[in-house]
């Protein structure tokens, strides 16, 4: 390939064709491809490469701290879980198509984040835009947005994701303004886009960190109306226990 053609391929962002030009010509000669067959093969490979690069970019934008996958989740160590129900939701992606939330409730270390993260990454791999955020971080962002009057911009950002994972709800308390913004976010996503939520507290305990009985009741009412609740309260911790020094 001459430099002029290579430059044109770079300008057109046909990186796959540029990188595999000689391979394609060799393959075409070995298999006696017609011109049309060769062109179709090149287009298909370029499309596949761009789809894969887009998937990787979506994963990067999701900002998932650990790429958990459901294939490695130890269901055998959590017999209290309804594995059949969880896998049906995971495989079908019905919760996204039906605009439903999934809420994992349970103690520390039982695997809530691992399962929720695997759902998020699966949605990404199937072509949906998705994002991970800690509840503590979104509360901080709401606090800052109230200070510089950028609440609308922050809400718009979190409303844009087709699938949103809010992890570890209940570990930090929220002030009234932050609770109001969180309620607004969940209200506007309600029955429109799915939200994945993990919490170490049961619904009856959410008032302890939201500190607003009226908004808490309204929030839980909306969540339970259109959500799959995965109860992991009876599950055991999967984290290795460290024996104390003798």
N, C-alpha and C positions, 0 to 999 in steps of 0.2 A: 504494500500500500504506500502511495506517495504521501508526502507531507501535506499537500493541499487537500487531499481527500480526508486525511486524518483530522485536519483542522476543521473541516466541514462537519464531520461526525461529532466532534467535540462541541461545536456550536449548536448542533441539533440535539445535544445531550443523549446521543445514542452510544452510551458507554459500553453496553454489551456487544454491540456490533463492532465497535472499535477494538475491544479486547479479544474477540473471538473471530475476527475476520478470516484469518488463515484456517482456523478450525472448521468454519462453515464451508469454505471452498474445498477443503480436504474431504469433509463428510459428503458434500454434494457429488464429488468425483467418485468416491467409493461406492455410493448408493445410486449413482446415475440419476440424481434428481433432475427434473425438468426445471426450467427457469421459474415457472410458477410455484413449483414445490419448494424450491430454495427460498424464494421470497416469502412464502407462507411460513416456513420454518424460522426464518430470521425474525419475522414480525412476532410470532408466538414466543420466541425466546426473549425478545426485547420486552414484550408485554409482561412475561413472567418475572423478569428481572426488576422491572419498575414496580410491579405489585409487591414483590418481596422487599424492595427498598422502602416502599410506602408503609408496609407493615412494621418494619424496624423503626421507622420514624415515629409511627403512632405509639409504639412501645416506649420509645425514648421520651416522648411528650407526656406519657402517662405518669412518669416519675415514680414508678413502683420500686420500693426499696429492696425487695427480694423477690425474684421471679419464681414464686411457688407454682407448681403444676399439680393438677388433681391426681395425676397418675402416681405420684409419690405420697399422697396422703394416706396415713396408716388407719384406714377404716377398721381394720381388725383390732386395733387398740381402743376404738370408740364404738363398742357394740350398741350403745344407747342411741347412736345416730341412725336416721333412716337413710341409708346409703342409696337405696333405690330411688327415693324421692329426689335426693340431691343430684344424682347422676342424670335423672330425667330432666331436671331444670337445666343442668349444665349442657347436656347434649342437644336439647331442642332449642335452647335460647328463647323459650316461650315467654319468659319474664320480660325480655326486651321487646318482643313483638307485641305483647299485651300491656306494655308500659307499667310493669309491676316492680315493686321493690323487693329486696331480699334482706332480712335482718337476722344476724346471728347474735344470740344472747348466751353468755356463759362466762365462766371464770377465767382467770389468767392462765394462759398456756395450753388451752384445750384445742387450739387449732382454728379459731375463728378467722384470724387474719390470713392464714394459709389458704383456707377455703375461699374466702372472699377475693383474695388476690388471684387465685387460679381462675375464678369466674371472670374477673376483669380482663385478664390476659387472653382468655378464650374469646371474649367479645372482641377484643382488639384484633386477634388473628382472623376473625370472621368478617372484618371490615368496618367495625364500629369505632368511633372515636371515644376514648375513655380516659379517666384521670383518677389518680389516687391522692388523697389528702388526709392527714391526721386531723381529728377534731380540734386538737389544741392549736394547730396551725391555722385552720380556717377561722377559729375564734380570734386569734391574733390579727389575722388579715381584716376581719370585720371591725376590730377595734381601731386599726389604723385608718380604715376607710372612713369611719365616722369622724376621725380627726381632720382629714383633708377633703371630706365631702365627696369621696369617690365610691360611695356605696353602690350606685347604679352600675358602674363599670365592673366592680367585683362580682356583683350578682350576675351580670350578663356573662361573665367568664365562666362561672360555674353552671349556669343554665345551658351553656352551649354544648357541653359534653353529652354525648348520647348515652353514656353510662358513667356514673360517678360513684366512687368508693370513698366513704367517709369512715375512717378507721378510729377505733378506741374512743367512742363516745362515752363520756362519764368520768374520764380521768382528770378533767379540769372543769372548774366552774366558769359560768359565763355571766356577764353583766347584762342588765335589762336590754340595752341597745343591741348587744350581740345576739341575745336570744331572739329579739325581734327580727333581725336580719336572717338568722338561721331558720326561723319559722317561715319567713317570706320565701327563702330559697326552696324549702321543702314544699311549701304551698304551690309555688309556681312550677315545680317539677312534677307535682302530683298528677298522676294519670297521663302524663305527657312523655316523661323520660324516666327510666329506672334508676334508682339509687340503691347502692349496696351499703349496708351499715353494720358495723360490729360494735358491741357494747358489753362491758363486763357487769352491767347493772340491768335488772329487770325493769320493765316499764313502770312499775309501782315506785321505783327509786329514782326516776329521772328528775323529779322535782328537786332532788338534793343538789343537782349541779345546774339545772336550768333556772331554779329559784323564781319560777313564775307559774303558779298553779293553773291559771287560766290558759296560758299559751301551751303549757306542757300537755294539758288534757286535749286541747285542740290538735296539737301535733300528733299525739299518740292515736287519736281518733282517725286522722287522715292516713297515718302509716299503717294501722291495722286493717283499714278498709281495703287497701289495695296492695298487700304485701304477703310474701311467704316468710313466716317466722320460723327460723331454725333454732329450736331450744337445745342448748348445749350445757344447761345448768348441772346435769347429772354426769357430764363427761369428765374424764380424768385429765390431769395435766400431762402433756406430752414432753415437757422439758425434763432433761436429765436431772436427777437429784444429786446434790453434792454432799457427800458424807463429811460431817465435821471431823476435824482433827482429834485423835484420841488424847 
